[in-house]
Amino acid sequence: MAKDKKQKEEIQHNSEIESNEMLTEEQQLEILQKYDPESNTRNVKGIFKIIVFVGLLAFSLFQLYTSIGTPYTAYIQRSIHLGFALSLIFILFPAIKKPGVKKDKVPFYDVILSLLAIAVGLYWPLFYGDLIGRVGRVSDMDLFIGIVAILLTLEAARRAVGLPITIISVVFLVYAFFGRYFPGFLAHRGQDIKSIVQLMFYTTDGILGTPISVSATFIFVFLLFGAFLVKTGVGNYFNDLAVVLAGRLTGGPAKVAIFSSALQGTISGSSVANVVGSGSYTIPMMKKLGYRKEFAGGVEAAASTGGQIMPPIMGAAAFLMVEFIGGVTYWEIAKAAAIPALLYFTGIWIMTHFEAKRVGLQGMSEDQMPDRKATLKKIYLLLPILGIILFLLLGIPTMKAALLGIVLTLVVSFFDKSTRLGFKDIIMALVDGARTALAVAAATACAGIIVGVVVKTGLGLSLANGLVSAAGGNILLTLIFTMFAALVLGMGSPTTANYVITSTIAAPAIILLLMGGEMGPGTTIPVVVAISAHLFVFYFGIIADITPPVALAAFAASGISGGDPIKTGVVSAKLAIAAFIIPYMFVFNPAMLMIDASFLEIIWVVFTAIVGMIAIGAGMIGYWYRKCNWIERIITVGTGLLLIYPETITDIVGLILFVILWAIQWKTKGDDDKKKVAVAS
């Protein structure tokens, strides 16, 4: 009963926002704060507003300073990064986020926590010589500061990221301490409090480890790049450009949503933020044209979620992937993700097209279209993104490429008076970029706890062996288990945290099987094996945002469309069916990742996959050239799966069946109209 009541309240709330007009900034903020923990912040006033502004600006300036050169050691840079993030989180993010709780005042205990966070951040810089001199030994003060650092990190992650990652991190800490009491392959000798504290705060394997290192370097600078792009108005331009290119097509607004969201993903690392940013514009357009509420929301949620897998600038976890795999550049990751991303959006495009044909929806009218000449005149706004691609192609280090992207954005902004960035705009871009980095810093710091325990206890290899054993050594079953683990972990937690967990626990199992079940210390893992395994868990961590029962991106979209949240989630998962298939494809056929594959192999894989997606799309929607009966739908989906499965024989059989089905549909495409005439008469 309580669940039904909650769902009714959710639908009632959504209906209050329901409109065919674009949402106001206040409504967008309301939806963001409801479904995105990273946006649910205090509206601080007075002295605290000044403190936050100065703190965020100083955070960005510090990060820019350290990204231009390397003036500090890893311990100092990462601890200052952590101190900035934690201290600002306790001022901005309330401990309790229930409706009706005032969010404009900062209670005294949060001021204390913020000051403690500053002390934690300054401990390494102030006592660096002493700490290095007694490496391996923890004094009483070290122990106290270390415990405070762990507790503050857990609480900051709970506030800024969500409860799931905090609970998982606590479980890992408990496992580190009580290891000897765990059964079977999970057992280890256990660690005492001093050992755990030393690992977590006085080595680069814990809180100050690889995850926060990536946050303090690559991720922060790219978030700044995105903030500068937003200040030039590129977000609105993406919408206008998408309308010009796709608005007049069949079911135009839905295709605009797909196109716009793919572009928005380059400046937003959050599925929910992407939904609100582009969805407040595209969802009302889709509804006005005649799309169902749930379908309109589902299209936007599926497309927005895909923004994180869209090169050249993918989600924050992609930068972590570079460090976790080792020996690869970000460009290699982005290149490997290009074809899977293309197929993902192709699948959504195809299904929205068939839905529009099924319902009989046309494109947008001329009066709904923006001025083409004015829109195309601003095409220069895409130059910074194209510049990033060029910089990476030229082999420029990733962080330097992002810095050059920021410089190029500033230069490009002066091409037109409407996009020109003044001194105030630049300052606000620095502040906004730092604000978006807070949750990422908290997530990566908390994820460092998990990584530290895995490294110290050998849990990663133990779980990999356990997972392989549970699957009976079957690679397909192992992939299915991994998929469900990533989807469950991703429900309500950000992709960054999800990826860290699954990449340290599940990815090794996939690698172990792809290596033939033999992998010991010093074994060289081929790049193609490592990338396919890590991209697999990365994909499913992302699409958790549109997988019911907890699908935050779909829920945010339903808040705009006024549709039912669960139904919207089901629709978005159906539209994104490609995302549930593609990861299996590139594990079994790495040619899709464009690694160690010939040009002809790549072309053939892409061709059969796209044809397969057409068949699956027709079967899922139930329409091709006419409505499909249930037998046709089953056969069509089966044909698509044959084409997608990476085997020559399945491709041949699939193509033959596809041609037969296409011919039948084409020949009988007028049957629906004849039936309508017969019914009318």
JOLIN-V738226 format. One record per backbone hydrogen bond with DSSP energy under -0.5 kcal/mol. NH is the residue of the N-H (numbers start at 1). CO is the residue of the C=O. E is the energy in kcal/mol with one decimal. If there is no record, write none. Layout:
nh = {NH:NH}
co = {CO:CO}
e = {E:E}
This chain:
nh = {5:6:7:8:9:10:11:12:13:14:15:16:16:17:17:18:23:28:29:30:31:32:33:34:35:36:37:39:40:40:41:42:43:44:45:48:49:50:51:52:53:54:55:56:57:58:59:60:61:62:63:64:65:66:67:68:69:77:78:79:80:81:82:83:84:85:86:87:88:89:90:91:92:93:94:101:107:110:111:112:113:114:115:116:117:118:119:120:121:122:123:123:124:126:127:131:132:133:134:135:137:139:143:144:145:146:147:148:149:150:151:152:153:154:155:156:157:158:159:160:161:162:166:167:168:169:170:171:172:173:174:175:176:177:178:181:182:186:187:188:191:196:197:198:199:200:201:202:202:206:207:208:209:213:214:215:216:217:219:220:221:222:223:224:225:226:227:228:229:230:231:232:232:233:234:237:238:239:240:241:242:243:244:245:246:247:249:252:254:255:256:257:258:259:260:261:262:263:264:265:266:267:268:274:275:276:277:278:279:279:280:281:282:283:284:285:286:287:288:289:290:291:296:297:298:299:300:301:302:303:304:305:306:307:307:308:309:310:311:314:315:318:319:319:320:321:322:323:324:325:326:328:333:334:335:336:337:338:338:339:340:341:342:343:344:345:346:347:348:349:350:351:352:353:354:355:356:357:358:359:360:361:364:368:369:369:375:376:377:378:378:379:381:382:383:386:387:388:389:390:391:392:393:394:395:396:401:402:403:404:405:406:407:408:409:410:411:412:413:414:414:415:416:419:420:420:422:426:427:428:429:430:431:432:433:434:435:436:437:438:438:439:440:441:442:443:444:445:446:447:448:449:449:450:451:452:453:454:455:456:457:458:459:460:462:463:464:465:466:467:468:469:470:471:472:473:474:475:478:479:480:481:482:483:484:485:486:487:488:489:490:491:492:493:498:499:500:501:502:503:504:505:506:507:509:510:511:512:513:514:515:516:517:518:519:523:525:526:530:531:532:533:534:535:536:537:538:539:540:541:542:543:544:545:546:547:548:550:551:553:554:555:556:557:558:559:560:560:561:562:568:569:570:571:572:573:574:575:576:577:579:580:580:581:581:582:583:584:585:586:587:588:589:592:593:594:595:602:603:604:605:606:607:608:609:610:611:612:613:614:615:616:617:618:619:620:621:622:623:624:628:633:634:635:636:637:638:639:640:641:642:643:644:645:647:651:652:653:654:655:656:657:658:659:660:661:662:663:664:665:666:667:668:669:671:674:675:676:677:678:679:680:681}
co = {1:2:3:4:5:6:7:8:9:10:11:12:13:13:14:14:280:24:25:26:27:28:29:30:31:32:35:36:36:37:39:92:103:42:104:45:45:46:47:48:49:50:51:52:53:54:55:56:57:58:59:60:61:62:63:64:65:73:74:75:76:77:78:79:80:81:82:83:84:85:86:87:88:89:92:98:105:107:107:108:109:110:111:112:113:114:115:116:117:118:119:120:120:122:123:127:128:129:130:132:134:137:139:140:141:142:143:144:145:146:147:148:149:150:151:152:153:154:155:156:157:157:162:163:164:165:166:167:168:169:170:171:172:173:174:178:179:183:184:179:176:192:193:194:195:196:197:197:198:203:200:200:206:209:210:211:212:214:214:215:217:218:219:220:221:222:223:224:225:226:227:228:229:230:229:233:234:235:236:237:238:239:240:241:242:243:246:249:251:251:252:253:254:255:256:257:258:259:260:261:263:264:264:270:271:272:273:274:274:275:276:278:278:279:279:281:282:283:284:285:286:286:292:293:294:295:296:297:298:299:300:301:302:303:304:305:306:307:309:312:308:315:315:316:316:317:318:319:320:321:322:322:329:330:331:332:333:334:335:335:336:337:338:339:340:341:342:343:344:345:346:347:348:349:350:351:352:353:354:355:356:356:247:365:365:366:371:372:373:374:375:376:378:379:380:382:383:384:385:386:387:388:389:390:392:391:397:398:399:400:401:402:403:404:405:406:407:408:409:410:411:412:413:416:416:417:420:422:423:424:425:426:427:428:429:430:431:432:433:434:435:435:436:437:438:439:440:441:442:443:444:445:446:446:447:448:449:450:451:452:453:454:454:454:458:459:460:461:462:463:464:465:466:467:469:468:471:473:474:475:476:477:478:479:480:481:482:483:484:485:486:488:490:490:494:495:496:497:498:499:500:501:502:502:506:506:507:508:509:510:511:513:512:515:517:520:523:524:526:527:528:529:530:531:532:533:534:535:536:537:538:539:540:542:543:544:546:547:549:545:545:551:552:553:554:555:556:557:557:558:564:565:566:567:568:569:570:571:572:574:576:576:577:577:578:578:579:581:581:582:583:584:585:589:590:591:590:598:599:600:601:602:603:604:605:606:607:608:609:610:611:612:613:614:615:616:617:618:618:626:622:629:630:631:632:633:634:635:636:637:638:639:640:641:645:647:648:649:650:651:652:653:654:655:656:657:658:659:660:661:662:663:664:666:668:670:671:672:673:674:675:676:677}
e = {-2.7:-2.4:-2.2:-2.4:-2.4:-2.1:-2.4:-2.7:-2.6:-2.4:-2.4:-1.1:-0.5:-0.8:-0.9:-1.0:-0.9:-2.3:-2.4:-2.1:-2.1:-2.5:-2.7:-1.3:-2.1:-2.6:-0.6:-2.0:-0.6:-0.9:-1.9:-4.0:-2.3:-1.1:-0.7:-1.1:-0.5:-1.4:-2.3:-2.7:-2.2:-2.8:-2.7:-2.9:-2.3:-2.8:-2.3:-2.2:-2.5:-2.6:-2.2:-2.7:-2.4:-2.3:-1.7:-1.5:-1.0:-2.6:-2.5:-2.1:-2.2:-2.2:-2.5:-2.7:-2.7:-2.2:-2.9:-2.2:-1.9:-2.2:-2.0:-0.7:-2.5:-3.3:-0.6:-1.8:-0.7:-0.8:-1.3:-2.0:-2.2:-2.3:-2.2:-2.4:-2.2:-1.8:-2.1:-2.5:-2.5:-1.8:-0.9:-0.6:-0.6:-2.4:-2.0:-2.7:-2.5:-2.1:-1.7:-1.3:-2.5:-0.5:-2.6:-2.3:-2.8:-2.7:-2.4:-2.5:-2.6:-2.1:-2.5:-2.9:-2.1:-2.3:-2.3:-2.8:-2.2:-2.0:-2.1:-2.8:-2.4:-2.1:-0.7:-2.5:-2.4:-2.2:-2.3:-2.4:-2.0:-2.1:-2.6:-2.4:-2.2:-1.8:-3.0:-1.9:-1.5:-1.7:-1.7:-1.0:-2.0:-2.3:-2.7:-2.7:-2.4:-2.5:-2.4:-0.5:-2.0:-0.6:-2.0:-0.7:-1.9:-1.7:-2.2:-1.8:-2.3:-0.8:-2.0:-1.2:-1.7:-2.1:-2.4:-2.1:-2.1:-2.3:-2.1:-2.4:-2.1:-2.3:-1.8:-1.1:-0.6:-1.9:-1.7:-1.8:-2.3:-1.3:-2.2:-3.1:-2.4:-2.1:-2.3:-2.2:-2.6:-2.4:-1.3:-1.6:-1.2:-1.2:-2.4:-2.2:-1.8:-2.5:-3.3:-2.4:-1.9:-1.6:-2.9:-1.7:-1.8:-2.0:-1.0:-2.1:-2.4:-2.4:-2.6:-2.5:-0.7:-2.1:-1.2:-1.2:-2.4:-2.1:-0.5:-0.8:-2.4:-2.5:-2.2:-1.6:-1.2:-2.3:-2.9:-2.5:-2.4:-2.6:-1.7:-2.5:-2.5:-2.5:-2.8:-2.1:-1.4:-0.5:-1.0:-1.3:-1.6:-1.0:-0.8:-0.7:-2.7:-1.7:-0.5:-1.1:-1.1:-2.0:-1.1:-1.0:-2.7:-2.6:-1.9:-0.5:-1.4:-2.8:-2.8:-2.1:-1.7:-0.6:-1.0:-0.6:-0.5:-2.1:-2.3:-2.6:-2.1:-2.3:-2.1:-2.4:-1.7:-2.5:-2.7:-2.0:-2.3:-2.0:-2.3:-2.2:-2.3:-2.2:-2.5:-2.4:-1.7:-2.8:-3.0:-1.3:-0.5:-1.1:-2.2:-3.0:-1.7:-0.7:-1.1:-1.5:-2.3:-2.0:-1.8:-2.3:-3.0:-2.0:-1.7:-2.2:-2.9:-2.4:-2.4:-2.0:-1.3:-2.2:-2.5:-1.9:-2.1:-2.6:-1.9:-1.9:-2.1:-2.7:-2.1:-2.1:-2.2:-3.0:-2.1:-0.6:-1.2:-2.1:-0.8:-0.9:-0.8:-0.5:-0.6:-2.1:-2.3:-2.4:-2.2:-2.0:-2.1:-3.1:-2.5:-1.8:-2.1:-2.1:-1.0:-0.7:-0.9:-0.5:-0.6:-2.6:-2.3:-2.6:-2.7:-2.2:-2.4:-2.4:-1.5:-0.8:-0.9:-1.0:-2.5:-2.7:-2.0:-2.3:-2.7:-2.5:-2.4:-1.4:-0.7:-0.6:-1.8:-3.2:-2.2:-2.6:-2.4:-3.1:-2.4:-2.4:-2.5:-1.7:-1.4:-2.9:-1.5:-0.6:-2.2:-2.3:-2.1:-2.5:-2.4:-2.4:-2.2:-2.1:-2.6:-2.3:-2.5:-2.5:-1.6:-1.1:-1.2:-0.6:-2.3:-3.2:-2.1:-2.1:-2.7:-2.9:-1.2:-1.3:-1.8:-2.5:-1.0:-1.4:-2.5:-2.5:-1.9:-2.6:-1.6:-1.8:-2.9:-0.5:-0.5:-2.0:-0.6:-0.6:-2.2:-2.9:-1.9:-2.0:-2.4:-2.8:-1.5:-1.6:-2.0:-2.6:-1.7:-1.8:-1.5:-2.3:-0.5:-1.9:-1.5:-1.2:-0.6:-0.6:-0.7:-1.3:-1.2:-2.6:-2.3:-1.9:-2.2:-1.5:-0.8:-0.6:-2.6:-2.4:-2.5:-2.1:-2.2:-2.4:-2.6:-2.2:-2.1:-2.7:-1.8:-1.4:-1.8:-0.6:-1.1:-0.7:-1.0:-3.5:-0.5:-0.7:-1.5:-2.2:-1.3:-2.0:-2.5:-1.8:-2.0:-1.7:-0.9:-2.1:-2.4:-2.4:-2.4:-2.5:-2.6:-2.6:-2.0:-2.5:-2.4:-2.4:-2.3:-1.9:-1.9:-2.6:-2.8:-2.2:-2.2:-2.8:-2.3:-2.1:-1.1:-2.5:-2.3:-2.3:-1.9:-2.4:-2.8:-2.4:-2.4:-2.4:-2.2:-2.2:-2.0:-2.0:-1.8:-2.2:-2.3:-2.0:-2.3:-2.4:-2.6:-2.5:-2.1:-2.4:-2.6:-2.4:-2.0:-2.8:-2.9:-2.4:-2.3:-2.6:-2.8:-2.4:-1.8:-0.9:-1.9:-1.9:-2.3:-2.1:-2.2:-2.4:-2.5:-2.3:-2.1}
